[in-house]
Amino acid sequence: MVVTIDETCCVLCGLCTGVCPPNALELTPQKLEVLPHCTECGWCVPFCPVGAISGARPRAGRRPGRP
């Protein structure tokens, strides 16, 4: 799956950028962008207050990068 941002919903709050383990989200004053090194871990999905991030699902009970 590919992580996508619904630009019509995104409020540019930046919550997702603070929790992204590989720092693969870039926030500018105009938009949020998924960078090429995104691992699609889904860690950002539940942190979006408006549901603008899709395409990845977090693993229940596990943090990305941990067994």
PQR file of N, CA, C, O and H, with PARSE charges and radii, in Angstrom:
ATOM      1  N   MET A   1       0.834  -1.191   0.000 -0.4000 1.5000
ATOM      2  CA  MET A   1       0.000   0.000   0.000 -0.0000 2.0000
ATOM      3  C   MET A   1       0.873   1.248   0.000  0.5500 1.7000
ATOM      4  O   MET A   1       2.001   1.235   0.494 -0.5500 1.4000
ATOM      5  N   VAL A   2       0.349   2.294  -0.547 -0.4000 1.5000
ATOM      6  CA  VAL A   2       1.068   3.559  -0.593 -0.0000 2.0000
ATOM      7  C   VAL A   2       0.369   4.544   0.343  0.5500 1.7000
ATOM      8  O   VAL A   2      -0.848   4.720   0.280 -0.5500 1.4000
ATOM      9  H   VAL A   2      -0.567   2.305  -0.948  0.4000 1.0000
ATOM     10  N   VAL A   3       1.147   5.177   1.202 -0.4000 1.5000
ATOM     11  CA  VAL A   3       0.587   6.175   2.113 -0.0000 2.0000
ATOM     12  C   VAL A   3       0.230   7.419   1.309  0.5500 1.7000
ATOM     13  O   VAL A   3       1.048   7.936   0.548 -0.5500 1.4000
ATOM     14  H   VAL A   3       2.136   5.034   1.253  0.4000 1.0000
ATOM     15  N   THR A   4      -0.994   7.889   1.485 -0.4000 1.5000
ATOM     16  CA  THR A   4      -1.441   9.078   0.773 -0.0000 2.0000
ATOM     17  C   THR A   4      -2.039  10.080   1.749  0.5500 1.7000
ATOM     18  O   THR A   4      -2.531   9.720   2.818 -0.5500 1.4000
ATOM     19  H   THR A   4      -1.659   7.469   2.103  0.4000 1.0000
ATOM     20  N   ILE A   5      -1.985  11.332   1.355 -0.4000 1.5000
ATOM     21  CA  ILE A   5      -2.540  12.429   2.145 -0.0000 2.0000
ATOM     22  C   ILE A   5      -3.691  13.035   1.361  0.5500 1.7000
ATOM     23  O   ILE A   5      -3.525  13.418   0.203 -0.5500 1.4000
ATOM     24  H   ILE A   5      -1.585  11.624   0.486  0.4000 1.0000
ATOM     25  N   ASP A   6      -4.850  13.124   1.985 -0.4000 1.5000
ATOM     26  CA  ASP A   6      -5.992  13.790   1.354 -0.0000 2.0000
ATOM     27  C   ASP A   6      -5.838  15.281   1.645  0.5500 1.7000
ATOM     28  O   ASP A   6      -6.131  15.745   2.747 -0.5500 1.4000
ATOM     29  H   ASP A   6      -4.985  12.814   2.926  0.4000 1.0000
ATOM     30  N   GLU A   7      -5.381  16.012   0.656 -0.4000 1.5000
ATOM     31  CA  GLU A   7      -5.102  17.440   0.842 -0.0000 2.0000
ATOM     32  C   GLU A   7      -6.356  18.257   1.098  0.5500 1.7000
ATOM     33  O   GLU A   7      -6.269  19.371   1.615 -0.5500 1.4000
ATOM     34  H   GLU A   7      -5.142  15.635  -0.239  0.4000 1.0000
ATOM     35  N   THR A   8      -7.516  17.728   0.746 -0.4000 1.5000
ATOM     36  CA  THR A   8      -8.757  18.453   1.008 -0.0000 2.0000
ATOM     37  C   THR A   8      -9.155  18.371   2.477  0.5500 1.7000
ATOM     38  O   THR A   8      -9.929  19.197   2.960 -0.5500 1.4000
ATOM     39  H   THR A   8      -7.586  16.823   0.326  0.4000 1.0000
ATOM     40  N   CYS A   9      -8.624  17.372   3.190 -0.4000 1.5000
ATOM     41  CA  CYS A   9      -8.939  17.195   4.617 -0.0000 2.0000
ATOM     42  C   CYS A   9      -7.817  17.663   5.540  0.5500 1.7000
ATOM     43  O   CYS A   9      -8.081  18.128   6.649 -0.5500 1.4000
ATOM     44  H   CYS A   9      -7.995  16.701   2.798  0.4000 1.0000
ATOM     45  N   CYS A  10      -6.571  17.544   5.091 -0.4000 1.5000
ATOM     46  CA  CYS A  10      -5.411  17.840   5.933 -0.0000 2.0000
ATOM     47  C   CYS A  10      -5.453  19.285   6.425  0.5500 1.7000
ATOM     48  O   CYS A  10      -5.619  20.219   5.640 -0.5500 1.4000
ATOM     49  H   CYS A  10      -6.357  17.166   4.190  0.4000 1.0000
ATOM     50  N   VAL A  11      -5.298  19.450   7.740 -0.4000 1.5000
ATOM     51  CA  VAL A  11      -5.317  20.785   8.343 -0.0000 2.0000
ATOM     52  C   VAL A  11      -3.907  21.285   8.672  0.5500 1.7000
ATOM     53  O   VAL A  11      -3.743  22.316   9.325 -0.5500 1.4000
ATOM     54  H   VAL A  11      -5.163  18.691   8.377  0.4000 1.0000
ATOM     55  N   LEU A  12      -2.889  20.544   8.215 -0.4000 1.5000
ATOM     56  CA  LEU A  12      -1.481  20.923   8.387 -0.0000 2.0000
ATOM     57  C   LEU A  12      -1.095  21.119   9.848  0.5500 1.7000
ATOM     58  O   LEU A  12      -0.341  22.034  10.179 -0.5500 1.4000
ATOM     59  H   LEU A  12      -3.022  19.706   7.685  0.4000 1.0000
ATOM     60  N   CYS A  13      -1.616  20.255  10.724 -0.4000 1.5000
ATOM     61  CA  CYS A  13      -1.327  20.373  12.158 -0.0000 2.0000
ATOM     62  C   CYS A  13       0.068  19.874  12.521  0.5500 1.7000
ATOM     63  O   CYS A  13       0.656  20.340  13.496 -0.5500 1.4000
ATOM     64  H   CYS A  13      -2.229  19.511  10.455  0.4000 1.0000
ATOM     65  N   GLY A  14       0.609  18.920  11.738 -0.4000 1.5000
ATOM     66  CA  GLY A  14       1.951  18.412  11.978 -0.0000 2.0000
ATOM     67  C   GLY A  14       2.069  17.297  12.992  0.5500 1.7000
ATOM     68  O   GLY A  14       3.181  16.855  13.280 -0.5500 1.4000
ATOM     69  H   GLY A  14       0.132  18.541  10.945  0.4000 1.0000
ATOM     70  N   LEU A  15       0.960  16.822  13.546 -0.4000 1.5000
ATOM     71  CA  LEU A  15       1.033  15.739  14.529 -0.0000 2.0000
ATOM     72  C   LEU A  15       1.694  14.490  13.952  0.5500 1.7000
ATOM     73  O   LEU A  15       2.459  13.814  14.640 -0.5500 1.4000
ATOM     74  H   LEU A  15       0.057  17.181  13.312  0.4000 1.0000
ATOM     75  N   CYS A  16       1.401  14.190  12.707 -0.4000 1.5000
ATOM     76  CA  CYS A  16       1.951  12.996  12.071 -0.0000 2.0000
ATOM     77  C   CYS A  16       3.467  13.081  11.901  0.5500 1.7000
ATOM     78  O   CYS A  16       4.159  12.069  12.012 -0.5500 1.4000
ATOM     79  H   CYS A  16       0.780  14.739  12.148  0.4000 1.0000
ATOM     80  N   THR A  17       3.977  14.252  11.638 -0.4000 1.5000
ATOM     81  CA  THR A  17       5.416  14.396  11.418 -0.0000 2.0000
ATOM     82  C   THR A  17       6.205  14.109  12.681  0.5500 1.7000
ATOM     83  O   THR A  17       7.343  13.645  12.608 -0.5500 1.4000
ATOM     84  H   THR A  17       3.416  15.075  11.548  0.4000 1.0000
ATOM     85  N   GLY A  18       5.623  14.375  13.822 -0.4000 1.5000
ATOM     86  CA  GLY A  18       6.310  14.141  15.088 -0.0000 2.0000
ATOM     87  C   GLY A  18       6.383  12.685  15.499  0.5500 1.7000
ATOM     88  O   GLY A  18       7.207  12.324  16.339 -0.5500 1.4000
ATOM     89  H   GLY A  18       4.699  14.751  13.881  0.4000 1.0000
ATOM     90  N   VAL A  19       5.534  11.835  14.922 -0.4000 1.5000
ATOM     91  CA  VAL A  19       5.520  10.424  15.308 -0.0000 2.0000
ATOM     92  C   VAL A  19       6.072   9.506  14.227  0.5500 1.7000
ATOM     93  O   VAL A  19       6.184   8.301  14.451 -0.5500 1.4000
ATOM     94  H   VAL A  19       4.865  12.128  14.240  0.4000 1.0000
ATOM     95  N   CYS A  20       6.415  10.035  13.078 -0.4000 1.5000
ATOM     96  CA  CYS A  20       6.902   9.219  11.960 -0.0000 2.0000
ATOM     97  C   CYS A  20       8.317   8.715  12.249  0.5500 1.7000
ATOM     98  O   CYS A  20       9.255   9.512  12.275 -0.5500 1.4000
ATOM     99  H   CYS A  20       6.324  11.015  12.897  0.4000 1.0000
ATOM    100  N   PRO A  21       8.492   7.388  12.470 -0.5600 1.5000
ATOM    101  CA  PRO A  21       9.819   6.859  12.816  0.2800 2.0000
ATOM    102  C   PRO A  21      10.913   7.158  11.798  0.5500 1.7000
ATOM    103  O   PRO A  21      12.020   7.513  12.203 -0.5500 1.4000
ATOM    104  N   PRO A  22      10.655   7.031  10.477 -0.5600 1.5000
ATOM    105  CA  PRO A  22      11.737   7.336   9.535  0.2800 2.0000
ATOM    106  C   PRO A  22      11.767   8.800   9.085  0.5500 1.7000
ATOM    107  O   PRO A  22      12.492   9.140   8.150 -0.5500 1.4000
ATOM    108  N   ASN A  23      10.986   9.673   9.745 -0.4000 1.5000
ATOM    109  CA  ASN A  23      10.911  11.083   9.347 -0.0000 2.0000
ATOM    110  C   ASN A  23      10.618  11.228   7.852  0.5500 1.7000
ATOM    111  O   ASN A  23      11.302  11.955   7.131 -0.5500 1.4000
ATOM    112  H   ASN A  23      10.397   9.397  10.505  0.4000 1.0000
ATOM    113  N   ALA A  24       9.586  10.517   7.414 -0.4000 1.5000
ATOM    114  CA  ALA A  24       9.254  10.481   5.995 -0.0000 2.0000
ATOM    115  C   ALA A  24       8.075  11.375   5.625  0.5500 1.7000
ATOM    116  O   ALA A  24       7.518  11.256   4.534 -0.5500 1.4000
ATOM    117  H   ALA A  24       9.031   9.927   8.000  0.4000 1.0000
ATOM    118  N   LEU A  25       7.698  12.265   6.532 -0.4000 1.5000
ATOM    119  CA  LEU A  25       6.635  13.218   6.238 -0.0000 2.0000
ATOM    120  C   LEU A  25       7.207  14.617   6.339  0.5500 1.7000
ATOM    121  O   LEU A  25       7.863  14.959   7.323 -0.5500 1.4000
ATOM    122  H   LEU A  25       8.151  12.362   7.418  0.4000 1.0000
ATOM    123  N   GLU A  26       6.960  15.422   5.323 -0.4000 1.5000
ATOM    124  CA  GLU A  26       7.479  16.784   5.299 -0.0000 2.0000
ATOM    125  C   GLU A  26       6.312  17.764   5.276  0.5500 1.7000
ATOM    126  O   GLU A  26       5.446  17.700   4.403 -0.5500 1.4000
ATOM    127  H   GLU A  26       6.427  15.144   4.524  0.4000 1.0000
ATOM    128  N   LEU A  27       6.302  18.665   6.241 -0.4000 1.5000
ATOM    129  CA  LEU A  27       5.235  19.655   6.351 -0.0000 2.0000
ATOM    130  C   LEU A  27       5.755  21.013   5.921  0.5500 1.7000
ATOM    131  O   LEU A  27       6.753  21.506   6.446 -0.5500 1.4000
ATOM    132  H   LEU A  27       7.005  18.718   6.951  0.4000 1.0000
ATOM    133  N   THR A  28       5.067  21.609   4.962 -0.4000 1.5000
ATOM    134  CA  THR A  28       5.367  22.969   4.541 -0.0000 2.0000
ATOM    135  C   THR A  28       4.134  23.804   4.858  0.5500 1.7000
ATOM    136  O   THR A  28       3.096  23.242   5.207 -0.5500 1.4000
ATOM    137  H   THR A  28       4.256  21.208   4.536  0.4000 1.0000
ATOM    138  N   PRO A  29       4.213  25.105   4.752 -0.5600 1.5000
ATOM    139  CA  PRO A  29       3.022  25.924   5.015  0.2800 2.0000
ATOM    140  C   PRO A  29       1.859  25.629   4.065  0.5500 1.7000
ATOM    141  O   PRO A  29       0.711  25.949   4.373 -0.5500 1.4000
ATOM    142  N   GLN A  30       2.152  25.021   2.918 -0.4000 1.5000
ATOM    143  CA  GLN A  30       1.111  24.761   1.930 -0.0000 2.0000
ATOM    144  C   GLN A  30       0.592  23.331   1.917  0.5500 1.7000
ATOM    145  O   GLN A  30      -0.569  23.109   1.570 -0.5500 1.4000
ATOM    146  H   GLN A  30       3.085  24.761   2.668  0.4000 1.0000
ATOM    147  N   LYS A  31       1.436  22.329   2.292 -0.4000 1.5000
ATOM    148  CA  LYS A  31       1.006  20.938   2.176 -0.0000 2.0000
ATOM    149  C   LYS A  31       1.865  19.992   2.999  0.5500 1.7000
ATOM    150  O   LYS A  31       2.966  20.327   3.436 -0.5500 1.4000
ATOM    151  H   LYS A  31       2.379  22.508   2.573  0.4000 1.0000
ATOM    152  N   LEU A  32       1.318  18.798   3.193 -0.4000 1.5000
ATOM    153  CA  LEU A  32       2.038  17.696   3.824 -0.0000 2.0000
ATOM    154  C   LEU A  32       2.408  16.726   2.725  0.5500 1.7000
ATOM    155  O   LEU A  32       1.563  16.356   1.910 -0.5500 1.4000
ATOM    156  H   LEU A  32       0.423  18.526   2.838  0.4000 1.0000
ATOM    157  N   GLU A  33       3.666  16.308   2.693 -0.4000 1.5000
ATOM    158  CA  GLU A  33       4.136  15.438   1.625 -0.0000 2.0000
ATOM    159  C   GLU A  33       4.754  14.173   2.208  0.5500 1.7000
ATOM    160  O   GLU A  33       5.464  14.223   3.211 -0.5500 1.4000
ATOM    161  H   GLU A  33       4.352  16.608   3.355  0.4000 1.0000
ATOM    162  N   VAL A  34       4.474  13.036   1.566 -0.4000 1.5000
ATOM    163  CA  VAL A  34       5.092  11.762   1.931 -0.0000 2.0000
ATOM    164  C   VAL A  34       6.364  11.635   1.117  0.5500 1.7000
ATOM    165  O   VAL A  34       6.325  11.685  -0.112 -0.5500 1.4000
ATOM    166  H   VAL A  34       3.897  12.996   0.751  0.4000 1.0000
ATOM    167  N   LEU A  35       7.493  11.472   1.792 -0.4000 1.5000
ATOM    168  CA  LEU A  35       8.789  11.386   1.122 -0.0000 2.0000
ATOM    169  C   LEU A  35       9.060   9.961   0.642  0.5500 1.7000
ATOM    170  O   LEU A  35       8.460   9.013   1.148 -0.5500 1.4000
ATOM    171  H   LEU A  35       7.525  11.431   2.791  0.4000 1.0000
ATOM    172  N   PRO A  36       9.953   9.805  -0.324 -0.5600 1.5000
ATOM    173  CA  PRO A  36      10.212   8.485  -0.921  0.2800 2.0000
ATOM    174  C   PRO A  36      10.689   7.422   0.066  0.5500 1.7000
ATOM    175  O   PRO A  36      10.494   6.233  -0.184 -0.5500 1.4000
ATOM    176  N   HIS A  37      11.301   7.810   1.168 -0.4000 1.5000
ATOM    177  CA  HIS A  37      11.808   6.801   2.095 -0.0000 2.0000
ATOM    178  C   HIS A  37      10.768   6.355   3.137  0.5500 1.7000
ATOM    179  O   HIS A  37      11.126   5.756   4.151 -0.5500 1.4000
ATOM    180  H   HIS A  37      11.460   8.777   1.371  0.4000 1.0000
ATOM    181  N   CYS A  38       9.489   6.646   2.889 -0.4000 1.5000
ATOM    182  CA  CYS A  38       8.406   6.182   3.753 -0.0000 2.0000
ATOM    183  C   CYS A  38       8.396   4.652   3.766  0.5500 1.7000
ATOM    184  O   CYS A  38       8.453   4.022   2.710 -0.5500 1.4000
ATOM    185  H   CYS A  38       9.198   7.133   2.065  0.4000 1.0000
ATOM    186  N   THR A  39       8.324   4.058   4.949 -0.4000 1.5000
ATOM    187  CA  THR A  39       8.311   2.599   5.071 -0.0000 2.0000
ATOM    188  C   THR A  39       6.889   2.042   5.144  0.5500 1.7000
ATOM    189  O   THR A  39       6.707   0.830   5.259 -0.5500 1.4000
ATOM    190  H   THR A  39       8.278   4.570   5.807  0.4000 1.0000
ATOM    191  N   GLU A  40       5.886   2.908   5.080 -0.4000 1.5000
ATOM    192  CA  GLU A  40       4.484   2.522   5.136 -0.0000 2.0000
ATOM    193  C   GLU A  40       4.149   1.755   6.408  0.5500 1.7000
ATOM    194  O   GLU A  40       3.333   0.833   6.392 -0.5500 1.4000
ATOM    195  H   GLU A  40       6.034   3.893   4.987  0.4000 1.0000
ATOM    196  N   CYS A  41       4.783   2.140   7.504 -0.4000 1.5000
ATOM    197  CA  CYS A  41       4.546   1.466   8.783 -0.0000 2.0000
ATOM    198  C   CYS A  41       3.166   1.780   9.343  0.5500 1.7000
ATOM    199  O   CYS A  41       2.619   0.988  10.111 -0.5500 1.4000
ATOM    200  H   CYS A  41       5.446   2.889   7.517  0.4000 1.0000
ATOM    201  N   GLY A  42       2.596   2.920   8.974 -0.4000 1.5000
ATOM    202  CA  GLY A  42       1.271   3.284   9.436 -0.0000 2.0000
ATOM    203  C   GLY A  42       1.219   3.948  10.790  0.5500 1.7000
ATOM    204  O   GLY A  42       0.134   4.195  11.316 -0.5500 1.4000
ATOM    205  H   GLY A  42       3.041   3.563   8.350  0.4000 1.0000
ATOM    206  N   TRP A  43       2.353   4.238  11.358 -0.4000 1.5000
ATOM    207  CA  TRP A  43       2.395   4.845  12.687 -0.0000 2.0000
ATOM    208  C   TRP A  43       1.709   6.211  12.709  0.5500 1.7000
ATOM    209  O   TRP A  43       1.195   6.627  13.747 -0.5500 1.4000
ATOM    210  H   TRP A  43       3.234   4.038  10.930  0.4000 1.0000
ATOM    211  N   CYS A  44       1.696   6.898  11.593 -0.4000 1.5000
ATOM    212  CA  CYS A  44       1.110   8.230  11.500 -0.0000 2.0000
ATOM    213  C   CYS A  44      -0.416   8.219  11.436  0.5500 1.7000
ATOM    214  O   CYS A  44      -1.055   9.184  11.856 -0.5500 1.4000
ATOM    215  H   CYS A  44       2.113   6.560  10.750  0.4000 1.0000
ATOM    216  N   VAL A  45      -1.002   7.152  10.924 -0.4000 1.5000
ATOM    217  CA  VAL A  45      -2.437   7.096  10.651 -0.0000 2.0000
ATOM    218  C   VAL A  45      -3.308   7.451  11.858  0.5500 1.7000
ATOM    219  O   VAL A  45      -4.167   8.322  11.724 -0.5500 1.4000
ATOM    220  H   VAL A  45      -0.483   6.369  10.583  0.4000 1.0000
ATOM    221  N   PRO A  46      -3.139   6.828  13.024 -0.5600 1.5000
ATOM    222  CA  PRO A  46      -4.041   7.141  14.134  0.2800 2.0000
ATOM    223  C   PRO A  46      -3.812   8.521  14.761  0.5500 1.7000
ATOM    224  O   PRO A  46      -4.639   8.988  15.545 -0.5500 1.4000
ATOM    225  N   PHE A  47      -2.713   9.166  14.425 -0.4000 1.5000
ATOM    226  CA  PHE A  47      -2.433  10.481  14.995 -0.0000 2.0000
ATOM    227  C   PHE A  47      -3.071  11.619  14.214  0.5500 1.7000
ATOM    228  O   PHE A  47      -3.090  12.758  14.682 -0.5500 1.4000
ATOM    229  H   PHE A  47      -2.042   8.787  13.788  0.4000 1.0000
ATOM    230  N   CYS A  48      -3.596  11.322  13.021 -0.4000 1.5000
ATOM    231  CA  CYS A  48      -4.235  12.366  12.218 -0.0000 2.0000
ATOM    232  C   CYS A  48      -5.629  12.644  12.776  0.5500 1.7000
ATOM    233  O   CYS A  48      -6.490  11.765  12.749 -0.5500 1.4000
ATOM    234  H   CYS A  48      -3.581  10.397  12.641  0.4000 1.0000
ATOM    235  N   PRO A  49      -5.860  13.857  13.282 -0.5600 1.5000
ATOM    236  CA  PRO A  49      -7.150  14.159  13.907  0.2800 2.0000
ATOM    237  C   PRO A  49      -8.320  14.260  12.934  0.5500 1.7000
ATOM    238  O   PRO A  49      -9.477  14.254  13.355 -0.5500 1.4000
ATOM    239  N   VAL A  50      -8.030  14.352  11.639 -0.4000 1.5000
ATOM    240  CA  VAL A  50      -9.102  14.496  10.649 -0.0000 2.0000
ATOM    241  C   VAL A  50      -9.167  13.331   9.658  0.5500 1.7000
ATOM    242  O   VAL A  50      -9.971  13.361   8.726 -0.5500 1.4000
ATOM    243  H   VAL A  50      -7.090  14.356  11.297  0.4000 1.0000
ATOM    244  N   GLY A  51      -8.336  12.315   9.846 -0.4000 1.5000
ATOM    245  CA  GLY A  51      -8.359  11.145   8.982 -0.0000 2.0000
ATOM    246  C   GLY A  51      -7.873  11.389   7.570  0.5500 1.7000
ATOM    247  O   GLY A  51      -8.352  10.761   6.625 -0.5500 1.4000
ATOM    248  H   GLY A  51      -7.682  12.291  10.603  0.4000 1.0000
ATOM    249  N   ALA A  52      -6.922  12.302   7.420 -0.4000 1.5000
ATOM    250  CA  ALA A  52      -6.425  12.652   6.085 -0.0000 2.0000
ATOM    251  C   ALA A  52      -5.347  11.701   5.569  0.5500 1.7000
ATOM    252  O   ALA A  52      -4.968  11.789   4.401 -0.5500 1.4000
ATOM    253  H   ALA A  52      -6.533  12.812   8.187  0.4000 1.0000
ATOM    254  N   ILE A  53      -4.844  10.794   6.408 -0.4000 1.5000
ATOM    255  CA  ILE A  53      -3.779   9.876   5.997 -0.0000 2.0000
ATOM    256  C   ILE A  53      -4.371   8.487   5.799  0.5500 1.7000
ATOM    257  O   ILE A  53      -5.108   7.987   6.650 -0.5500 1.4000
ATOM    258  H   ILE A  53      -5.151  10.723   7.357  0.4000 1.0000
ATOM    259  N   SER A  54      -4.043   7.874   4.673 -0.4000 1.5000
ATOM    260  CA  SER A  54      -4.540   6.527   4.402 -0.0000 2.0000
ATOM    261  C   SER A  54      -3.489   5.721   3.658  0.5500 1.7000
ATOM    262  O   SER A  54      -2.462   6.251   3.234 -0.5500 1.4000
ATOM    263  H   SER A  54      -3.445   8.280   3.983  0.4000 1.0000
ATOM    264  N   GLY A  55      -3.764   4.429   3.507 -0.4000 1.5000
ATOM    265  CA  GLY A  55      -2.882   3.571   2.732 -0.0000 2.0000
ATOM    266  C   GLY A  55      -1.953   2.713   3.548  0.5500 1.7000
ATOM    267  O   GLY A  55      -1.203   1.916   2.984 -0.5500 1.4000
ATOM    268  H   GLY A  55      -4.598   3.999   3.851  0.4000 1.0000
ATOM    269  N   ALA A  56      -1.975   2.846   4.853 -0.4000 1.5000
ATOM    270  CA  ALA A  56      -1.162   2.008   5.731 -0.0000 2.0000
ATOM    271  C   ALA A  56      -1.948   1.802   7.008  0.5500 1.7000
ATOM    272  O   ALA A  56      -2.743   2.652   7.410 -0.5500 1.4000
ATOM    273  H   ALA A  56      -2.584   3.493   5.311  0.4000 1.0000
ATOM    274  N   ARG A  57      -1.719   0.678   7.633 -0.4000 1.5000
ATOM    275  CA  ARG A  57      -2.411   0.398   8.894 -0.0000 2.0000
ATOM    276  C   ARG A  57      -1.386   0.058   9.955  0.5500 1.7000
ATOM    277  O   ARG A  57      -0.502  -0.769   9.728 -0.5500 1.4000
ATOM    278  H   ARG A  57      -1.073  -0.012   7.306  0.4000 1.0000
ATOM    279  N   PRO A  58      -1.498   0.697  11.125 -0.5600 1.5000
ATOM    280  CA  PRO A  58      -0.549   0.384  12.189  0.2800 2.0000
ATOM    281  C   PRO A  58      -0.750  -1.029  12.699  0.5500 1.7000
ATOM    282  O   PRO A  58      -1.873  -1.532  12.715 -0.5500 1.4000
ATOM    283  N   ARG A  59       0.298  -1.653  13.105 -0.4000 1.5000
ATOM    284  CA  ARG A  59       0.227  -3.002  13.673 -0.0000 2.0000
ATOM    285  C   ARG A  59      -0.242  -2.886  15.112  0.5500 1.7000
ATOM    286  O   ARG A  59       0.343  -2.141  15.899 -0.5500 1.4000
ATOM    287  H   ARG A  59       1.210  -1.245  13.092  0.4000 1.0000
ATOM    288  N   ALA A  60      -1.265  -3.598  15.454 -0.4000 1.5000
ATOM    289  CA  ALA A  60      -1.828  -3.537  16.805 -0.0000 2.0000
ATOM    290  C   ALA A  60      -0.816  -3.969  17.837  0.5500 1.7000
ATOM    291  O   ALA A  60      -0.215  -5.037  17.725 -0.5500 1.4000
ATOM    292  H   ALA A  60      -1.740  -4.203  14.815  0.4000 1.0000
ATOM    293  N   GLY A  61      -0.627  -3.127  18.854 -0.4000 1.5000
ATOM    294  CA  GLY A  61       0.236  -3.478  19.972 -0.0000 2.0000
ATOM    295  C   GLY A  61       1.727  -3.464  19.688  0.5500 1.7000
ATOM    296  O   GLY A  61       2.509  -3.877  20.544 -0.5500 1.4000
ATOM    297  H   GLY A  61      -1.116  -2.259  18.945  0.4000 1.0000
ATOM    298  N   ARG A  62       2.144  -3.009  18.530 -0.4000 1.5000
ATOM    299  CA  ARG A  62       3.561  -2.977  18.200 -0.0000 2.0000
ATOM    300  C   ARG A  62       3.962  -1.637  17.671  0.5500 1.7000
ATOM    301  O   ARG A  62       3.238  -1.019  16.890 -0.5500 1.4000
ATOM    302  H   ARG A  62       1.509  -2.673  17.834  0.4000 1.0000
ATOM    303  N   ARG A  63       5.110  -1.187  18.092 -0.4000 1.5000
ATOM    304  CA  ARG A  63       5.660   0.048  17.540 -0.0000 2.0000
ATOM    305  C   ARG A  63       6.491  -0.291  16.318  0.5500 1.7000
ATOM    306  O   ARG A  63       7.143  -1.335  16.292 -0.5500 1.4000
ATOM    307  H   ARG A  63       5.698  -1.689  18.726  0.4000 1.0000
ATOM    308  N   PRO A  64       6.484   0.560  15.309 -0.5600 1.5000
ATOM    309  CA  PRO A  64       7.308   0.300  14.139  0.2800 2.0000
ATOM    310  C   PRO A  64       8.775   0.126  14.516  0.5500 1.7000
ATOM    311  O   PRO A  64       9.299   0.841  15.370 -0.5500 1.4000
ATOM    312  N   GLY A  65       9.416  -0.816  13.879 -0.4000 1.5000
ATOM    313  CA  GLY A  65      10.831  -1.052  14.131 -0.0000 2.0000
ATOM    314  C   GLY A  65      11.101  -1.950  15.312  0.5500 1.7000
ATOM    315  O   GLY A  65      12.257  -2.230  15.626 -0.5500 1.4000
ATOM    316  H   GLY A  65       8.990  -1.397  13.185  0.4000 1.0000
ATOM    317  N   ARG A  66      10.057  -2.405  15.971 -0.4000 1.5000
ATOM    318  CA  ARG A  66      10.231  -3.309  17.120 -0.0000 2.0000
ATOM    319  C   ARG A  66       9.602  -4.652  16.804  0.5500 1.7000
ATOM    320  O   ARG A  66       8.554  -4.707  16.161 -0.5500 1.4000
ATOM    321  H   ARG A  66       9.117  -2.178  15.716  0.4000 1.0000
ATOM    322  N   PRO A  67      10.224  -5.737  17.245 -0.5600 1.5000
ATOM    323  CA  PRO A  67       9.661  -7.080  16.979  0.2800 2.0000
ATOM    324  C   PRO A  67       8.406  -7.340  17.770  0.5500 1.7000
ATOM    325  O   PRO A  67       7.818  -8.415  17.659 -0.5500 1.4000
TER
END
